[in-house]
Amino acid sequence: MSTRSKEFSQLAKECEKDLRDLVNLPDNYAVLWTQSGAFLQFTSVPFNIGGSRENTATYVETGHWSMEAAKEARKFINVAPAWKPQQEEYLFTLPETEELNIHKDSKYVYYCDNETVHGVEYHTPIVTEGVPVVCDMTSSYLTKPIDWDRVDVAISSAQKNLGPSGITSLIVNKDLLGRKRDDTPIMCDWETQHNCGGFYNTPNVFALYLCGLTLKHLKKFGLEFYDDLAKQRSKLIYDVFDSSNGFYKNKVNPKHRSRINCQFTLKSKEEDDKFLKAADEAGFLFLYGHDKYGGCRVNMYNAMPLEGAEKLRNFMKQYQDEQERL
């Protein structure tokens, strides 16, 4: 399909309309479709709204992905940490709004809504006083309604709940367009993307087509449905953890537990590996944790039916019973 054809133009228009309808997006927000995943936006954010290299932005580092974003941003702007957690709490809890230390000259505040690696999630958005908020929503995007009064930039790689990898949904408050640095790389330039109808270079047509199909499906049910589904699925798994007398360990503060990613360990790495092998043989695949942190993890995105979580719950309870009889 030619990207200059009327067919592609219609596809792009329908995708934007369906996305706007689904997330109830106000007219003063621009919808862009970018490439290179969320990592490119780690670079793009400071170039577009951070201003000069001497300026400061506040980053709420609560896990792997927000730390990666802050690491990249430090190449282009001064990064001020938003909180200093106790060592034993780090990666297993989230700061409340009143605990955040937002730099007085901060150009923006950046946080990750759901940290997939560690299984922590903000169930209500953070609140700032007049400072633009940038939120990496990649893993929780389209799993719950979004309060646009509290979000100015939403970054969401498609591969979790929207479509295949290779395309990113980027939503930007139009008031922030035009603030870019003069040396902003063209592929990071939000204003140029917007002025080109959301695409500066040849877009990933097939990925956008699949995103369009997904959006039409999601619209049939609505985000409240998927929010409720995520809560039901995760409760099934967390109930297994909490009733296992420590056989399955989850260190996350219960009020910050992710609805999407349930992270856990057994009593040792050897026991983790033994469980993962048994799960794989039973048909429960990809339950291993992130390469850097290890452990086990249950990932449940929009496509996972409740029955999948029910079957995993039953397997985990059966596995514990069998091991404790040995």
VOPAGU-2260 file (C-alpha; in pm, 1 decimal, decimal comma):
REM VOPAGU-2260
SITE   aa  ch    i         X         Y         Z
SITE  MET   A    0       0,0       0,0       0,0
SITE  SER   A    1     146,0     335,7     -99,1
SITE  THR   A    2     177,2     580,0     188,6
SITE  ARG   A    3      68,3     851,7     -54,3
SITE  SER   A    4    -251,1     670,6    -148,6
SITE  LYS   A    5    -601,8     764,3     -44,2
SITE  GLU   A    6    -632,2     417,2     111,4
SITE  PHE   A    7    -345,3     485,6     351,7
SITE  SER   A    8    -477,1     832,9     426,5
SITE  GLN   A    9    -810,5     679,9     521,1
SITE  LEU   A   10    -639,5     415,1     734,8
SITE  ALA   A   11    -443,8     680,3     926,3
SITE  LYS   A   12    -754,3     894,0     979,9
SITE  GLU   A   13    -954,2     599,4    1109,2
SITE  CYS   A   14    -675,9     494,4    1346,4
SITE  GLU   A   15    -655,6     841,6    1494,5
SITE  LYS   A   16   -1032,7     875,5    1526,7
SITE  ASP   A   17   -1071,7     535,1    1689,0
SITE  LEU   A   18    -785,8     605,8    1929,5
SITE  ARG   A   19    -930,1     944,8    2023,5
SITE  ASP   A   20   -1271,4     791,6    2080,8
SITE  LEU   A   21   -1134,1     503,2    2287,5
SITE  VAL   A   22    -920,3     713,4    2523,6
SITE  ASN   A   23   -1156,0    1014,1    2521,0
SITE  LEU   A   24    -874,8    1239,9    2400,6
SITE  PRO   A   25    -935,4    1618,0    2407,6
SITE  ASP   A   26    -890,9    1813,8    2083,7
SITE  ASN   A   27    -590,1    2002,3    2218,8
SITE  TYR   A   28    -375,9    1686,9    2205,4
SITE  ALA   A   29    -185,9    1572,8    1896,2
SITE  VAL   A   30    -168,6    1206,1    1793,8
SITE  LEU   A   31     162,6    1094,5    1642,8
SITE  TRP   A   32     279,2     751,6    1527,9
SITE  THR   A   33     654,5     714,2    1568,3
SITE  GLN   A   34     905,1     436,5    1509,8
SITE  SER   A   35    1187,7     280,3    1717,7
SITE  GLY   A   36     972,1     208,5    2020,9
SITE  ALA   A   37     970,7     400,4    2349,9
SITE  PHE   A   38    1351,2     419,0    2357,5
SITE  LEU   A   39    1353,2     686,5    2087,4
SITE  GLN   A   40    1116,4     891,0    2301,9
SITE  PHE   A   41    1357,9     865,3    2596,0
SITE  THR   A   42    1580,1    1080,0    2374,6
SITE  SER   A   43    1303,4    1287,9    2222,1
SITE  VAL   A   44    1149,0    1418,2    2544,3
SITE  PRO   A   45    1440,0    1638,0    2662,0
SITE  PHE   A   46    1496,5    1769,1    2309,1
SITE  ASN   A   47    1134,4    1873,1    2266,5
SITE  ILE   A   48    1039,3    2015,7    2605,4
SITE  GLY   A   49    1357,6    2027,7    2811,6
SITE  GLY   A   50    1514,5    2330,9    2652,3
SITE  SER   A   51    1888,0    2389,3    2681,5
SITE  ARG   A   52    2143,0    2145,3    2819,4
SITE  GLU   A   53    2169,8    2354,8    3136,8
SITE  ASN   A   54    1801,9    2309,3    3226,0
SITE  THR   A   55    1660,7    2055,3    3470,9
SITE  ALA   A   56    1389,7    1789,2    3451,7
SITE  THR   A   57    1254,5    1577,6    3735,6
SITE  TYR   A   58    1248,7    1198,6    3690,7
SITE  VAL   A   59    1058,2     961,7    3918,3
SITE  GLU   A   60    1281,8     655,1    3902,8
SITE  THR   A   61    1075,6     363,7    4028,0
SITE  GLY   A   62    1210,7      74,5    3822,2
SITE  HIS   A   63    1397,5     -44,8    3517,5
SITE  TRP   A   64    1220,5     157,8    3249,2
SITE  SER   A   65    1209,8     491,0    3429,3
SITE  MET   A   66    1576,8     444,0    3516,8
SITE  GLU   A   67    1655,1     378,3    3149,3
SITE  ALA   A   68    1467,6     695,3    3054,1
SITE  ALA   A   69    1657,3     899,4    3312,2
SITE  LYS   A   70    1989,4     749,7    3202,4
SITE  GLU   A   71    1924,9     860,9    2844,1
SITE  ALA   A   72    1796,3    1203,1    2946,7
SITE  ARG   A   73    2115,1    1278,1    3143,0
SITE  LYS   A   74    2298,6    1305,4    2810,5
SITE  PHE   A   75    2087,6    1608,7    2718,3
SITE  ILE   A   76    1959,9    1774,6    3038,1
SITE  ASN   A   77    2019,4    1783,1    3412,4
SITE  VAL   A   78    1809,4    1515,3    3581,0
SITE  ALA   A   79    1681,8    1573,8    3933,2
SITE  PRO   A   80    1561,4    1265,7    4124,4
SITE  ALA   A   81    1206,9    1296,5    4254,2
SITE  TRP   A   82    1253,1    1076,1    4560,6
SITE  LYS   A   83    1507,1     883,8    4763,3
SITE  PRO   A   84    1347,2     561,2    4885,2
SITE  GLN   A   85    1480,8     339,5    5158,1
SITE  GLN   A   86    1697,2      66,7    5007,1
SITE  GLU   A   87    1464,0    -212,8    5117,1
SITE  GLU   A   88    1167,2     -35,8    4956,3
SITE  TYR   A   89    1330,9      47,9    4625,7
SITE  LEU   A   90    1170,4    -125,1    4327,6
SITE  PHE   A   91     886,1    -259,6    4541,7
SITE  THR   A   92     688,3      54,7    4616,2
SITE  LEU   A   93     600,5     390,8    4464,0
SITE  PRO   A   94     619,5     741,4    4608,9
SITE  GLU   A   95     295,7     917,1    4688,7
SITE  THR   A   96     245,9    1262,8    4538,4
SITE  GLU   A   97     333,5    1432,6    4869,2
SITE  GLU   A   98     665,1    1243,7    4877,8
SITE  LEU   A   99     780,3    1376,2    4540,3
SITE  ASN   A  100    1052,9    1638,5    4535,8
SITE  ILE   A  101     991,0    1826,8    4211,6
SITE  HIS   A  102    1280,2    2056,5    4125,6
SITE  LYS   A  103    1174,0    2421,6    4143,9
SITE  ASP   A  104    1295,4    2490,5    3789,8
SITE  SER   A  105    1188,2    2160,6    3640,7
SITE  LYS   A  106    1086,0    2177,2    3275,0
SITE  TYR   A  107     883,2    1857,7    3311,9
SITE  VAL   A  108     823,2    1556,3    3535,6
SITE  TYR   A  109     874,3    1209,4    3390,6
SITE  TYR   A  110     742,1     883,3    3531,5
SITE  CYS   A  111     649,8     530,5    3422,9
SITE  ASP   A  112     291,0     431,9    3494,8
SITE  ASN   A  113     359,5      57,7    3517,7
SITE  GLU   A  114     702,5     -94,5    3569,7
SITE  THR   A  115     680,5    -434,3    3401,7
SITE  VAL   A  116    1003,0    -573,0    3545,6
SITE  HIS   A  117     919,9    -514,4    3911,3
SITE  GLY   A  118     540,3    -522,7    3899,6
SITE  VAL   A  119     457,7    -179,5    4043,5
SITE  GLU   A  120     185,4      44,8    3902,8
SITE  TYR   A  121      37,6     386,2    3967,9
SITE  HIS   A  122    -335,6     338,5    4013,7
SITE  THR   A  123    -391,6     713,4    4017,8
SITE  PRO   A  124    -173,5     959,1    3821,5
SITE  ILE   A  125      81,2    1174,4    4000,4
SITE  VAL   A  126      -9,6    1539,1    4054,7
SITE  THR   A  127     219,6    1833,0    3978,1
SITE  GLU   A  128     166,4    2205,8    4019,5
SITE  GLY   A  129     177,9    2344,3    3668,1
SITE  VAL   A  130     475,5    2133,9    3553,0
SITE  PRO   A  131     417,2    1928,2    3234,8
SITE  VAL   A  132     384,3    1556,3    3302,9
SITE  VAL   A  133     538,3    1295,8    3072,5
SITE  CYS   A  134     415,9     941,9    3128,8
SITE  ASP   A  135     551,8     619,7    2981,0
SITE  MET   A  136     230,6     418,0    2954,8
SITE  THR   A  137     364,1     141,7    2731,5
SITE  SER   A  138     254,4    -158,9    2936,0
SITE  SER   A  139     -66,1     -16,5    3089,1
SITE  TYR   A  140    -184,4     171,7    2779,9
SITE  LEU   A  141    -545,6      94,0    2687,4
SITE  THR   A  142    -597,1    -116,8    3001,7
SITE  LYS   A  143    -773,0     162,6    3193,7
SITE  PRO   A  144    -918,9     511,0    3141,8
SITE  ILE   A  145    -670,3     801,3    3127,0
SITE  ASP   A  146    -709,5    1131,6    3313,1
SITE  TRP   A  147    -583,4    1380,6    3054,4
SITE  ASP   A  148    -594,1    1662,7    3306,9
SITE  ARG   A  149    -287,7    1499,3    3463,7
SITE  VAL   A  150     -94,6    1390,7    3153,9
SITE  ASP   A  151      67,6    1614,5    2891,9
SITE  VAL   A  152     271,8    1355,0    2702,7
SITE  ALA   A  153     182,2     985,5    2680,5
SITE  ILE   A  154     441,8     748,8    2536,3
SITE  SER   A  155     321,5     400,0    2446,6
SITE  SER   A  156     502,2     137,7    2242,5
SITE  ALA   A  157     237,4     -65,8    2065,4
SITE  GLN   A  158     352,8    -419,8    2137,8
SITE  LYS   A  159     174,6    -473,5    2469,8
SITE  ASN   A  160    -189,4    -384,1    2408,6
SITE  LEU   A  161    -215,8    -200,7    2076,7
SITE  GLY   A  162     -31,5    -384,2    1798,9
SITE  PRO   A  163     304,7    -528,3    1691,2
SITE  SER   A  164     644,7    -387,6    1777,5
SITE  GLY   A  165     790,0    -122,4    1550,1
SITE  ILE   A  166     537,0     152,4    1608,6
SITE  THR   A  167     467,6     382,8    1902,0
SITE  SER   A  168     161,3     582,7    1996,6
SITE  LEU   A  169     273,6     928,8    2104,8
SITE  ILE   A  170      17,0    1175,5    2237,8
SITE  VAL   A  171     129,5    1533,3    2306,4
SITE  ASN   A  172     -45,3    1837,5    2446,9
SITE  LYS   A  173     -29,0    2083,0    2156,4
SITE  ASP   A  174      78,8    2360,1    2394,1
SITE  LEU   A  175     414,5    2180,5    2420,6
SITE  LEU   A  176     480,7    2172,2    2046,6
SITE  GLY   A  177     726,2    2433,1    1923,0
SITE  ARG   A  178     951,1    2425,7    2232,0
SITE  LYS   A  179    1217,5    2206,9    2073,0
SITE  ARG   A  180    1589,3    2277,4    2079,4
SITE  ASP   A  181    1749,8    2394,7    1756,7
SITE  ASP   A  182    1964,5    2080,6    1744,4
SITE  THR   A  183    1672,8    1838,0    1780,6
SITE  PRO   A  184    1727,9    1537,7    1549,0
SITE  ILE   A  185    1459,3    1523,3    1283,0
SITE  MET   A  186    1329,2    1181,6    1394,7
SITE  CYS   A  187    1286,5    1320,2    1746,8
SITE  ASP   A  188    1106,3    1636,1    1633,9
SITE  TRP   A  189     743,9    1622,6    1750,8
SITE  GLU   A  190     642,6    1950,1    1586,7
SITE  THR   A  191     769,9    1840,1    1246,5
SITE  GLN   A  192     592,3    1506,1    1285,7
SITE  HIS   A  193     269,7    1685,5    1372,3
SITE  ASN   A  194     299,1    1928,6    1082,0
SITE  CYS   A  195     341,8    1630,3     848,6
SITE  GLY   A  196      16,1    1474,3     959,5
SITE  GLY   A  197     177,0    1254,7    1223,4
SITE  PHE   A  198     431,0    1091,6     990,3
SITE  TYR   A  199     761,2    1248,5     882,7
SITE  ASN   A  200     912,7     947,5     707,5
SITE  THR   A  201     762,1     634,2     554,0
SITE  PRO   A  202     550,7     484,0     832,6
SITE  ASN   A  203     520,9     120,6     932,3
SITE  VAL   A  204     204,7      62,6     730,2
SITE  PHE   A  205     136,6    -296,9     830,1
SITE  ALA   A  206     185,8    -220,2    1200,9
SITE  LEU   A  207     -52,1      74,7    1176,0
SITE  TYR   A  208    -306,0    -146,1     997,6
SITE  LEU   A  209    -291,6    -399,4    1281,5
SITE  CYS   A  210    -321,6    -119,3    1538,2
SITE  GLY   A  211    -633,6      -8,2    1355,7
SITE  LEU   A  212    -788,0    -353,5    1382,3
SITE  THR   A  213    -705,1    -369,2    1751,9
SITE  LEU   A  214    -857,3     -28,2    1819,4
SITE  LYS   A  215   -1183,8    -124,5    1653,7
SITE  HIS   A  216   -1196,1    -439,4    1867,8
SITE  LEU   A  217   -1118,4    -251,9    2190,5
SITE  LYS   A  218   -1387,4       5,0    2117,1
SITE  LYS   A  219   -1650,2    -269,6    2127,8
SITE  PHE   A  220   -1580,8    -315,9    2499,4
SITE  GLY   A  221   -1427,2       8,7    2627,2
SITE  LEU   A  222   -1142,6      77,0    2868,3
SITE  GLU   A  223   -1354,0      22,8    3179,8
SITE  PHE   A  224   -1405,5    -337,7    3067,3
SITE  TYR   A  225   -1031,7    -396,5    3026,4
SITE  ASP   A  226    -957,3    -227,6    3357,9
SITE  ASP   A  227   -1199,3    -462,0    3533,3
SITE  LEU   A  228   -1058,1    -762,1    3345,2
SITE  ALA   A  229    -703,4    -670,9    3450,2
SITE  LYS   A  230    -811,1    -640,5    3813,2
SITE  GLN   A  231    -985,2    -978,5    3805,3
SITE  ARG   A  232    -689,6   -1156,8    3644,1
SITE  SER   A  233    -428,0   -1012,0    3875,6
SITE  LYS   A  234    -636,3   -1079,2    4187,3
SITE  LEU   A  235    -645,2   -1448,2    4100,5
SITE  ILE   A  236    -264,1   -1458,4    4092,2
SITE  TYR   A  237    -203,5   -1235,6    4394,1
SITE  ASP   A  238    -444,5   -1447,7    4597,6
SITE  VAL   A  239    -221,3   -1747,0    4520,6
SITE  PHE   A  240      83,2   -1556,7    4648,0
SITE  ASP   A  241     -91,3   -1435,2    4962,1
SITE  SER   A  242    -233,2   -1774,8    5055,6
SITE  SER   A  243      85,0   -1972,6    4988,4
SITE  ASN   A  244     249,3   -1914,4    5330,5
SITE  GLY   A  245     559,6   -1777,7    5160,2
SITE  PHE   A  246     597,8   -2049,1    4897,8
SITE  TYR   A  247     547,8   -1776,3    4634,5
SITE  LYS   A  248     701,9   -1446,9    4741,3
SITE  ASN   A  249     591,7   -1104,4    4615,3
SITE  LYS   A  250     764,0    -808,8    4781,7
SITE  VAL   A  251     559,6    -532,2    4619,7
SITE  ASN   A  252     362,3    -301,4    4847,5
SITE  PRO   A  253       4,2    -431,5    4799,9
SITE  LYS   A  254    -135,6     -88,0    4718,9
SITE  HIS   A  255     115,2     -52,4    4434,6
SITE  ARG   A  256      83,7    -399,7    4286,0
SITE  SER   A  257      56,3    -403,7    3907,5
SITE  ARG   A  258    -263,7    -527,4    3745,4
SITE  ILE   A  259     -56,4    -627,8    3443,6
SITE  ASN   A  260     269,2    -784,1    3565,2
SITE  CYS   A  261     274,7   -1003,6    3876,5
SITE  GLN   A  262     635,0   -1058,9    3981,5
SITE  PHE   A  263     735,2   -1333,1    4226,0
SITE  THR   A  264    1011,3   -1564,1    4341,6
SITE  LEU   A  265    1034,8   -1895,2    4521,2
SITE  LYS   A  266    1284,9   -1966,0    4799,0
SITE  SER   A  267    1591,0   -1982,6    4570,2
SITE  LYS   A  268    1700,6   -1941,6    4210,4
SITE  GLU   A  269    1711,8   -2319,3    4182,1
SITE  GLU   A  270    1349,5   -2339,7    4293,7
SITE  ASP   A  271    1258,4   -2061,2    4048,1
SITE  ASP   A  272    1415,9   -2260,6    3765,8
SITE  LYS   A  273    1243,4   -2578,9    3876,0
SITE  PHE   A  274     904,8   -2404,7    3878,3
SITE  LEU   A  275     964,4   -2245,5    3538,5
SITE  LYS   A  276    1055,9   -2582,3    3387,9
SITE  ALA   A  277     740,9   -2743,9    3526,8
SITE  ALA   A  278     527,3   -2452,4    3407,5
SITE  ASP   A  279     677,0   -2471,5    3059,5
SITE  GLU   A  280     605,5   -2844,4    3040,5
SITE  ALA   A  281     245,8   -2775,9    3146,3
SITE  GLY   A  282     205,0   -2521,7    2867,6
SITE  PHE   A  283     252,3   -2201,8    3069,9
SITE  LEU   A  284     523,4   -2025,1    2871,9
SITE  PHE   A  285     741,8   -1718,9    2925,9
SITE  LEU   A  286     692,7   -1690,0    3303,0
SITE  TYR   A  287    1057,3   -1601,8    3363,7
SITE  GLY   A  288    1151,6   -1259,1    3495,6
SITE  HIS   A  289    1368,1    -995,3    3331,6
SITE  ASP   A  290    1721,5   -1108,4    3243,7
SITE  LYS   A  291    1876,2    -845,3    3472,6
SITE  TYR   A  292    1666,2    -922,0    3781,4
SITE  GLY   A  293    1562,9   -1286,3    3748,8
SITE  GLY   A  294    1272,3   -1442,0    3933,1
SITE  CYS   A  295     935,3   -1520,1    3777,7
SITE  ARG   A  296     668,8   -1297,5    3629,8
SITE  VAL   A  297     312,5   -1333,8    3504,7
SITE  ASN   A  298     242,7   -1089,5    3221,2
SITE  MET   A  299    -126,0   -1038,7    3146,2
SITE  TYR   A  300    -204,7    -785,9    2875,8
SITE  ASN   A  301    -542,0    -711,8    2719,4
SITE  ALA   A  302    -538,6   -1019,8    2496,7
SITE  MET   A  303    -519,9   -1257,2    2794,0
SITE  PRO   A  304    -865,8   -1393,9    2883,5
SITE  LEU   A  305    -969,3   -1450,3    3242,7
SITE  GLU   A  306    -961,4   -1825,0    3177,3
SITE  GLY   A  307    -585,4   -1805,0    3120,7
SITE  ALA   A  308    -530,2   -1659,7    3467,1
SITE  GLU   A  309    -765,8   -1917,6    3618,0
SITE  LYS   A  310    -571,1   -2204,6    3465,1
SITE  LEU   A  311    -240,2   -2061,9    3582,8
SITE  ARG   A  312    -380,6   -2014,8    3932,7
SITE  ASN   A  313    -486,0   -2378,8    3941,4
SITE  PHE   A  314    -145,4   -2494,0    3818,4
SITE  MET   A  315      39,3   -2284,7    4078,1
SITE  LYS   A  316    -171,9   -2419,7    4363,8
SITE  GLN   A  317    -127,6   -2775,4    4238,9
SITE  TYR   A  318     248,3   -2725,8    4199,9
SITE  GLN   A  319     278,8   -2601,3    4557,5
SITE  ASP   A  320      77,1   -2895,5    4690,5
SITE  GLU   A  321     296,6   -3143,0    4503,8
SITE  GLN   A  322     621,4   -2983,9    4619,8
SITE  GLU   A  323     514,4   -2971,3    4982,4
SITE  ARG   A  324     430,8   -3342,3    4974,4
SITE  LEU   A  325     782,3   -3435,4    4862,9
